[in-house]
Amino acid sequence: MRAHAISFLLILAPGLSQALDIENAKRINRTCALCHGAYGQGTPGTLSPRLAGLPEEYLAKELRYYRDGVRNYDPMVVASSVDSMTDKDIDDISEYLAGVDLRTLNLPKVPRYIRGDAKEGERYFMEECKSCHRPSGLGKEEQGIPPVAGQYGSYLFGQMKRFQKKERYHDDDPEDETFDDLEDKDLDNLVAFVTTLPAHPPQPEPEPESFQLAMAGMSGMIAMASDGTMSAMQGTSAKGANPVAGRFRVLPSGDIVLSPTNQDMRSLTGLSGDFQITNTGILFMPR
């Protein structure tokens, strides 16, 4: 049995007090879950979209719009008390929901939209939408552009109608005319195509019976392998678990927070293995 050794040093990073307060996020999410589901997965219909995995900046921006009255939907404002949320509350719940990875939660897939001609919708999407939302429909997280793939069709149709009526501004632009000349059948076609797109990018094949957590560039924690050249942990995973890469930090509550995709470990359900931390700070995880 081989053991992999990792030494690590904890340092207090500037601005650490602004880090995600996961307990606060969980508290807020209990209210969000009444409509959007326990994991922010959304529900069928026009009113409760998927929130999980949307870009953090986009979620925070839209929540501030609701809080400040730029967007209006009274039932949501009342139920969530978003009008009394602080900036920190909004930042916490946005980071939390952005980090939920639905792929490993075995939830029902978003159904295809049964009205409309998907081929006609594809033509319009590739002409007018792909430059921002990508041909995949997965958006551009780095620019705060949300995915449309993986979203409920009825919700997408309803929001496009709101864009037409200028009840909401597409791309935050009051002059935007993307949907102005489209009839309902055109919107049906567009939604029919979008709901054929995979909700997530393809995953690489997992390494059998192992996973790797890369920790380069962590905020608040620097991990160094014993040979000084590698930052990683290895252990035993549940069958079918995908490799995980990103950053992590340990909160005072004891929660391990991973970013960008696994804020509170839920998508690693089933992971198991043995470890030992010595009094010299070496972490052993037998493989």
N, C-alpha and C positions, 0 to 999 in steps of 0.2 A: 504494500500500500504506500503510494507516494504522498507526500504532503507538500503543499505549496505555501511558502512563507511570505508574508507581507508585513512590513513595518509601516506605521503611519504616525503622523504628527498632527495634533489638533491645534489650530491657531484661530484666534478670534479675528474675523475679517471686519473691516470698516463697514458700518451700515448693517450689521447683522441683525439689529433690532427690527429692521424692515423685512426680514425674511418671512416666508409664508408661516402664518399661524394656523396650523392644520386643524386645531381644535375649533377655532373660530370658523374656519371654512366648513367643517363638518356640521357645526351648529346652523349656519346659514343654509347649507344644502338640505337639511331636513325640511325646510320650508319649500325650497325649490322642487324637492322630490314629490311634493303633493301633485304637481302637474307634469313635471318633466321626467319623472322616474328616479329611482334611487341612485342611478349612475349618470343621470343627465342624458339618458338615451333617447328621450322624447317619446311621444305617443302619437298614434295615428290621428289625423285631423288637421285642422288649420291653426290651432292655437298653441300647441306645446311642442315646439321643434326640438330636435336633438341639440344639446349644448356640449356634450362630451367631445373632447378632442378639437373643438374650435379654437382658433388662435387666441391666446390670452389677451393680446392687445385689442382684438375685435370684441371679445366678451366684455372687457372693462369699458370700452368706449360705448357700447350699446347700453350697458347698465347705467352709466353716467347720463346717457340721453334720457333714459326712463326717470332717473332720479331728478334730473333738472328740468323735466317737462318737454324736452325736445321730441321724444316719442311718448305716445299716450296709449295706454291700455289699462283702464282702471282696475279690472279684476286682478291683473298681474301686479300692479303697483300696490294694491291693498294687501293681497295675499303674501307678497314677499317683503313688504315694508321697505322696499328699495328707496323710497323717498326719505327715509331716515338713516340710510347706510352712510358710513364714513368712507373716505377714499380707501382706507386700509381694509374695511369690510369688502369693498368691491375688488380690490387687488387680491385679497385672499381667496374669495370664491371664484374669481376668474382664473387664477393660477391652478386652483384645485380642479376645476372642471376641465380646463385645457389639458390637464395631465391624465385624465381618465382614458384608458385604452380599452375600447369595447371589444376588441378582437378575441380576448380570452375569456369573456364572461358568458359565453353560450346563450346570448339573447336572440330573440327572433330577428331575422333580417328585415330590413325595410322593404315592403312589398313594391313591386313595379306598379307604376301608374297605368291604369288600364285604358284610359281615354287617350286619344291622340295617336299620331303616326310617328314613331320613334325615328324613322329615317328622315322624314321632313324636319323633325326637331334637331337632328344631328347637323343638317345643313346650316340651319340658322345658328346653332351653338358654335360651330366652327368658324362662322363668319363674324359673329358679334361678341361671343363670350369667352373664347378660349384664351385671348390675350391676357385676361385678368385671372380667370378661374382655372387656367391650364386646360389642355385637351382632355386630361383625366378628370376634370371637374373637382380636383382636390385643393384648389386655391393656392395661395402663396402666403404661407405662415409668416415669412420674414417681412411681408408688407401688410400684414393684418387682413388679408383678403380671405374670407372664409371658404371652406369647401361647400359645394352644392351637392356633390356626390354623397350618398349616404343620408341625405335629408328626406323627410317625408314629402311625397309629391303634392299632397293637398296643401301643405304649408307653403311650398314653393309657389304654387299657383296663386294662393291668397296674397302672398307678398308681392308678386308681380302685378296683381290687380291694384294693390295699394300704391305701387310705384306709378302706375298709369294715372291714378287719381290724385297723385302728389300728396297723398296722406303720409308717405314716407319717401325719402329721396334716395334713389339708387346711386351708389358710390358717393353718397353725401353731397350730391350735386343737384341743386334745384333745376338746373337747365338740362339735365340728362334726358335724352329722348329715346333711349334704347327700346322701350316697350310701348311707346306712344301709339304707333301705327299697327300694333298687333291685335288681331281679333282673338276671341277666346279659343278658337280652334288652333290658332298659332301657339298660344300659350300651352294648350294641351299637348301639342306636338313636342314643344321644347321640354316640358316636364316629363313626357313619356321617354324621351331620350336620356335625360339626366338620371332617371331612376334605373336605367340599365347599367350605369357606370359602377364599378366596384367602389365600396365605401372606404377602402383603405388601399394604400400601395402594396404591391406584392411583397411578401416576407421571404427573406433568404431561408434556405433549409437549415433547421437547427442542428447544431452539433449533437450527436447521439449521447444521451445521458449526461450532458454537461451544459453549463452556461457560463458566460463571461460578462463581468460588469467592469467596463472601462471607466477609470476615474480621473482622466487627465483634465486639467482646467477646472477643478472643483473650487467653488467659493466657500470658504470657511474650513476646508479640510484639504490637506495635501497628503496623498498616499504615495509611498515609494516602495518599490519591490526591493527585496534584499540585495539584488545585484545592482540596484540603482538605475536600471534601464526600463523597468516595466511597471505600470500602474494597473493592477487588475486583481480580481478575486475569482476563484474558480470553485465550483462545488457540484453537487448532484441535483438535477432538476426532475420535476415530474415529467412523465412521458409526453412528448409533444410540445414542451415549453420552448418558446423562441429565445434566441440570444438577446440579451439586454445590454444596451450601451447608453451611457449618459453620466450624469453627476448624481451624487447623493449627499445628504447631510442628516445628522441625528439631532432631533429637537429635544428641548428639555423634558418634553412629555414622554420621551422614549421612542417616538415614532421615527422610522427611517423614511425620509422623503427622497424620492428619486425624481429626477427631471431629465428630459422633458416629457417622458411618456408614462411614468408610473408614480404619481404623486404619493400614494399611500399603500403601495404594495399589493393592491387588490388584483392587478393583472398577473401577479406572480403566484396566485393561489395554487397550492400543490407543491411548491418548491420545498425541497428538504435536503438536509445534509448535516454534517458534523463540523464543528469548529472548536478551536481552543485559542484563547488569548493568554499569552505568557506574561509574567511580571515585567518583562523587558519590552512589551509592546508589540510582540510578533503575533500575527494572526495566522493560524494554521487551518486550512480547509482541505482535508484529505480528498483525493479524487478517486 
